[in-house]
């Protein structure tokens, strides 16, 4: 009958040798952000989220007020989808960064609808788009998360493109 190995025959066991034992010492190991995101950044992202919701709503109202055959309708449809997609991306980013995403819609809807005429509303919309670009420029320096920064940079570029498209539409081009 084989003899049972003694403790002296077993390799020594050191304390905390497995990765889970010291994983808490490494930020990001459990999926949390390596750096805490400041409330100022979360507030800035929420302001952008509320603005994007308002932009999507305004554009849907303006689009739906046009005849289905209107030459302006495809642009408003594209801009509306862009605003809606940005709102979704911002919401998910805020949650991923550990913030609480706002459920509010910005006051831009009422302000835009108070303006008379489609051309004047589109010009006002462009002011809102430019505000978003400036707000992104304010938030970016304090945002360290690479994925969130990339999303905001893409959003900034799309807003500049949308401003140019609206200006061309207003100029008759």
Phi, psi and omega in degrees: 000132182290147181274151179285135180293144178276165179300332180292335181278346183272148178293149181293145178252126178262152180289143176057045182271340182272149182307320181299334182292327181241012181299327182297343179282351183246107180303138178094346183299323182265013177093355178282162179292146179295327179237142175291141179267131184292155178295331177299317179294314179300317178298319178296317178295322177293322176298319177295318179301312180297322178293320179293320175300315180297317179299317179297319181292314179301313182295325176295318179295314179297316179300313183290343176278353180265153172298145181301336181264004182298139178292340181276340187300315181301322179294315180297324177297315180296315180296320180296317178296322179297314179297316179297317179296321177297320179299317179296315181297319178295316179302310181296322180294314179302314180296317180297327180279000178091008179270175176253117182284136178292150175250010182274160173245136183297161182288358183300331181300305182296321180297318181291317182291343176284345179275137181271135173089144182297315182299316180294323178293320178293322177296320177293321176302319179297326175296321177294320178297319179293324176299318180298317178300315179296321180294319176300316179299329178286322186281322187307315183300331182267355184263117184262343182289119185299316181295320179292320178297315180299317179299316180292322178297316177297319179295321178298313180298317181296325178292320176297319176297319181293323176299313180298320180295318178293320178298319178296319178297316180294329179280355179088013182253000000 
